[in-house]
Amino acid sequence: MKKLPAFFILFLLCLGCASEKVALLEGMALDGTPVCLENRSQIPALVRKFYATRDLTTEEGKIDYLIERVRTSNLVFIRNQVHYSGPGSAEFLRWKLRRLEKRWHVKVETAQDFVSQVASGSRMSGDPYAVVLGDGSRHDLQDVLQNELNALEACLQQGTALPEEEGSVPASTEQKTAE
């Protein structure tokens, strides 16, 4: 008779743990901030560095930026239950992009198309691609790359990615001299 209440208590404890909301595969951290491949505060500097060698105003440049972010990441990427490094995942994403365009005639015209069609998941198994962050949390790669793309777009809109041309006067200085 005493085993039944102990079992019942254990069952309720397990049920309570299983019903807690787990922040997996949502692209958001527990504090509600978007999850990126690295610290979000470092993204403007990374965008500036990338902009020095490539044109981020084109969709092709934005796709290259996202693939480069994956390539240089030290995180674990999961595709069809197999773990890959950043360089291996980036190589696969570039291969899949070319294959979709050449074999399946899928037009990947924008970085948004890349995130939703290439980085979303496996066409073979239907499983989403995932990334395991340094803290052990697991998120859909599509959500994380969407956050990366949003951060890139914000940097481009704010002009933090664009190097100032030599001899140009910063906008704040122009405004003061015009007053």
TIRO-413017 format. One line per field, with one value per residue: x, y, z of N, C-alpha, C in turn; residue in one letter; residue number from 1. Coordinates in steps of 0.05 Angstrom, whole numbers. Example, Ala and Ser with C-alpha at 12.3 -4.5 7.8 and 13.67 -1.06 7.14 Angstrom:
<pts>
npx 264;257
npy -114;-45
npz 156;142
capx 246;273
capy -90;-21
capz 156;143
cpx 264;258
cpy -66;1
cpz 156;157
residuo A;S
num 1;2
</pts>
This chain:
<pts>
npx 16;40;75;44;28;80;97;57;69;120;105;74;113;146;110;101;152;157;118;137;155;202;257;270;288;264;290;298;325;322;312;283;309;333;367;433;489;535;554;508;521;569;560;554;609;629;599;619;672;664;640;681;706;666;605;552;504;478;436;462;510;491;474;523;547;516;528;583;583;564;606;651;637;643;607;562;530;470;447;401;406;461;522;557;613;624;651;640;585;575;597;562;513;524;530;478;448;467;451;395;382;404;389;335;312;297;287;329;330;336;365;329;299;340;346;295;288;335;364;327;314;319;305;301;291;255;266;283;342;391;424;471;483;535;519;492;440;391;372;330;364;345;316;356;390;354;351;404;404;365;394;437;410;390;438;456;415;423;471;518;549;572;631;658;668;731;744;692;640;616;547;526;561;552;501;506;538;504;466
npy -24;24;34;51;107;131;119;147;200;206;201;247;286;277;288;342;364;352;384;435;494;489;521;506;500;548;595;635;661;643;691;718;743;746;689;684;662;679;725;776;830;835;833;881;896;850;852;900;883;842;871;900;867;846;859;877;898;871;814;766;777;780;728;702;724;700;646;648;663;616;581;601;592;560;523;467;434;404;356;314;281;276;302;362;405;477;493;447;447;496;486;446;476;512;476;454;499;509;461;461;504;488;432;426;472;514;579;617;676;716;733;720;680;642;630;609;568;539;534;513;459;387;362;310;279;312;334;390;430;438;475;472;510;542;540;493;493;479;497;512;517;549;589;613;632;667;705;723;745;786;818;833;862;904;928;946;982;1020;1039;1022;984;1004;1030;1095;1141;1167;1234;1247;1279;1264;1251;1275;1318;1347;1364;1398;1439;1461;1487
npz 0;14;-28;-71;-61;-62;-113;-140;-125;-148;-201;-208;-199;-243;-284;-275;-285;-339;-361;-359;-394;-444;-471;-527;-595;-612;-625;-589;-529;-458;-433;-470;-512;-580;-607;-630;-670;-644;-592;-593;-588;-613;-666;-700;-707;-733;-780;-802;-812;-849;-890;-910;-947;-979;-1015;-980;-993;-1032;-1046;-1054;-1028;-975;-966;-971;-926;-884;-892;-882;-828;-806;-821;-793;-742;-678;-662;-654;-706;-727;-771;-797;-752;-746;-724;-740;-756;-758;-807;-839;-841;-866;-916;-933;-935;-976;-1018;-1019;-1033;-1086;-1109;-1103;-1137;-1187;-1197;-1179;-1195;-1162;-1143;-1108;-1089;-1051;-987;-948;-974;-975;-920;-908;-946;-955;-906;-873;-864;-873;-936;-947;-899;-872;-824;-782;-789;-738;-686;-635;-580;-542;-488;-487;-504;-553;-618;-675;-736;-776;-747;-718;-759;-782;-742;-744;-796;-788;-752;-784;-824;-792;-777;-827;-840;-800;-815;-791;-814;-858;-882;-870;-922;-945;-932;-928;-892;-828;-816;-769;-761;-807;-798;-754;-775;-812;-783
capx 0;57;88;26;31;107;96;40;84;140;91;66;137;155;91;106;177;152;100;150;163;231;264;285;279;248;306;297;337;303;305;267;325;339;392;450;512;554;544;495;534;593;552;562;638;631;587;638;694;655;634;707;714;643;583;529;479;465;425;483;528;479;475;551;552;504;544;609;578;563;633;670;626;654;584;555;506;458;432;392;416;490;535;576;626;616;660;626;557;575;601;537;493;530;524;449;440;472;434;367;380;410;374;307;304;286;299;337;337;341;375;305;295;361;339;270;288;360;372;304;315;325;283;300;278;235;274;296;370;392;450;474;499;555;506;479;412;388;353;329;383;330;309;381;399;335;360;429;396;353;415;451;393;390;464;457;397;435;496;541;566;584;654;656;687;751;737;663;634;595;521;522;576;539;477;515;548;482;449
capy 0;48;38;66;136;139;119;169;225;206;206;276;302;274;302;371;371;349;404;461;503;487;539;492;503;572;617;655;653;643;719;730;756;728;674;685;644;690;747;795;856;835;832;905;894;829;862;919;868;828;891;909;850;838;877;868;910;852;790;746;784;773;699;695;731;680;621;653;662;587;570;610;585;536;509;440;435;377;351;286;269;274;327;373;429;500;491;426;456;517;473;433;496;523;454;451;522;504;438;470;521;473;408;429;498;531;605;629;703;734;720;709;654;624;621;593;545;523;529;505;431;366;354;280;269;331;344;416;431;449;484;470;533;537;533;467;495;470;514;508;533;569;610;627;648;689;726;734;762;810;835;844;883;927;942;960;1005;1041;1048;1014;966;1018;1047;1122;1147;1187;1261;1253;1291;1249;1264;1292;1342;1363;1376;1420;1462;1472;1502
capz 0;16;-54;-89;-58;-70;-143;-149;-121;-168;-226;-208;-203;-271;-300;-271;-300;-368;-370;-359;-421;-449;-493;-548;-623;-616;-633;-568;-504;-436;-426;-492;-533;-603;-605;-654;-669;-625;-577;-611;-586;-630;-694;-717;-715;-753;-805;-814;-822;-873;-910;-921;-969;-996;-1017;-965;-1003;-1050;-1033;-1055;-1006;-949;-965;-965;-898;-867;-894;-869;-799;-799;-826;-772;-716;-664;-650;-665;-723;-730;-796;-798;-727;-747;-715;-759;-748;-773;-835;-853;-845;-886;-942;-941;-942;-1002;-1037;-1022;-1048;-1114;-1118;-1106;-1160;-1212;-1202;-1173;-1207;-1141;-1144;-1082;-1098;-1029;-963;-935;-987;-966;-893;-908;-964;-954;-878;-857;-856;-893;-955;-947;-875;-862;-798;-784;-781;-711;-676;-606;-571;-521;-463;-490;-514;-581;-632;-704;-750;-790;-729;-711;-782;-785;-723;-756;-818;-777;-740;-807;-836;-773;-780;-853;-838;-783;-827;-776;-829;-880;-875;-879;-944;-939;-939;-924;-866;-815;-817;-745;-765;-828;-786;-737;-791;-827;-764
cpx 17;71;70;29;59;108;80;54;106;128;84;90;147;136;95;131;172;135;112;157;193;237;281;272;260;264;307;310;316;294;290;283;330;366;407;473;533;540;533;509;558;585;559;592;642;621;607;662;687;650;659;715;691;621;558;503;465;455;446;504;517;479;504;558;541;520;571;605;576;591;652;660;639;632;580;529;496;441;426;406;446;501;557;589;616;625;645;597;556;579;576;516;498;524;494;438;443;454;405;363;384;392;344;295;288;301;304;348;346;353;352;298;315;354;315;271;312;366;350;305;320;301;279;284;255;243;287;326;371;421;449;493;518;543;491;450;413;366;353;349;369;324;334;391;380;343;386;422;383;373;431;435;392;416;466;439;409;461;521;560;581;607;650;677;706;741;708;660;613;569;517;537;563;515;485;524;526;465;458
cpy 25;54;54;96;146;140;142;196;228;212;235;294;301;289;332;380;371;372;432;469;503;504;526;498;526;596;640;644;654;672;733;744;736;715;677;665;653;712;769;823;858;836;857;904;873;837;882;904;854;847;901;892;842;859;866;881;892;828;768;751;777;743;690;701;710;654;625;653;633;575;577;604;560;519;482;444;407;376;322;270;264;302;336;398;452;499;470;434;478;506;460;454;508;502;453;475;518;482;446;487;505;449;412;455;515;557;615;656;721;718;708;682;633;612;603;568;527;515;518;476;412;360;324;270;286;343;372;413;445;458;482;492;524;530;507;469;489;487;507;527;555;593;627;643;670;712;739;753;788;829;848;867;908;943;958;984;1028;1051;1039;996;981;1035;1075;1127;1168;1214;1267;1263;1274;1265;1283;1318;1360;1378;1400;1444;1475;1490;1530
cpz 0;-11;-73;-85;-67;-101;-153;-146;-142;-196;-229;-212;-231;-290;-298;-286;-330;-378;-370;-388;-424;-474;-514;-575;-627;-626;-613;-543;-482;-429;-449;-514;-556;-600;-632;-650;-649;-610;-596;-610;-605;-660;-710;-725;-736;-780;-818;-826;-848;-896;-924;-945;-988;-995;-1003;-973;-1023;-1035;-1032;-1032;-979;-945;-958;-936;-879;-868;-880;-838;-790;-800;-803;-744;-704;-653;-664;-681;-727;-755;-797;-776;-728;-740;-734;-747;-765;-802;-851;-859;-866;-914;-952;-949;-969;-1024;-1041;-1037;-1078;-1125;-1122;-1131;-1187;-1217;-1199;-1184;-1187;-1141;-1115;-1089;-1075;-1006;-947;-947;-978;-938;-893;-925;-961;-925;-861;-847;-880;-910;-954;-923;-865;-835;-801;-777;-755;-706;-646;-597;-549;-494;-464;-501;-544;-594;-662;-717;-765;-772;-722;-734;-788;-766;-733;-779;-808;-765;-762;-819;-818;-775;-806;-853;-821;-794;-812;-792;-851;-871;-886;-901;-935;-948;-934;-895;-853;-814;-793;-748;-786;-816;-769;-753;-806;-809;-761
residuo M;K;K;L;P;A;F;F;I;L;F;L;L;C;L;G;C;A;S;E;K;V;A;L;L;E;G;M;A;L;D;G;T;P;V;C;L;E;N;R;S;Q;I;P;A;L;V;R;K;F;Y;A;T;R;D;L;T;T;E;E;G;K;I;D;Y;L;I;E;R;V;R;T;S;N;L;V;F;I;R;N;Q;V;H;Y;S;G;P;G;S;A;E;F;L;R;W;K;L;R;R;L;E;K;R;W;H;V;K;V;E;T;A;Q;D;F;V;S;Q;V;A;S;G;S;R;M;S;G;D;P;Y;A;V;V;L;G;D;G;S;R;H;D;L;Q;D;V;L;Q;N;E;L;N;A;L;E;A;C;L;Q;Q;G;T;A;L;P;E;E;E;G;S;V;P;A;S;T;E;Q;K;T;A;E
num 1;2;3;4;5;6;7;8;9;10;11;12;13;14;15;16;17;18;19;20;21;22;23;24;25;26;27;28;29;30;31;32;33;34;35;36;37;38;39;40;41;42;43;44;45;46;47;48;49;50;51;52;53;54;55;56;57;58;59;60;61;62;63;64;65;66;67;68;69;70;71;72;73;74;75;76;77;78;79;80;81;82;83;84;85;86;87;88;89;90;91;92;93;94;95;96;97;98;99;100;101;102;103;104;105;106;107;108;109;110;111;112;113;114;115;116;117;118;119;120;121;122;123;124;125;126;127;128;129;130;131;132;133;134;135;136;137;138;139;140;141;142;143;144;145;146;147;148;149;150;151;152;153;154;155;156;157;158;159;160;161;162;163;164;165;166;167;168;169;170;171;172;173;174;175;176;177;178;179
</pts>
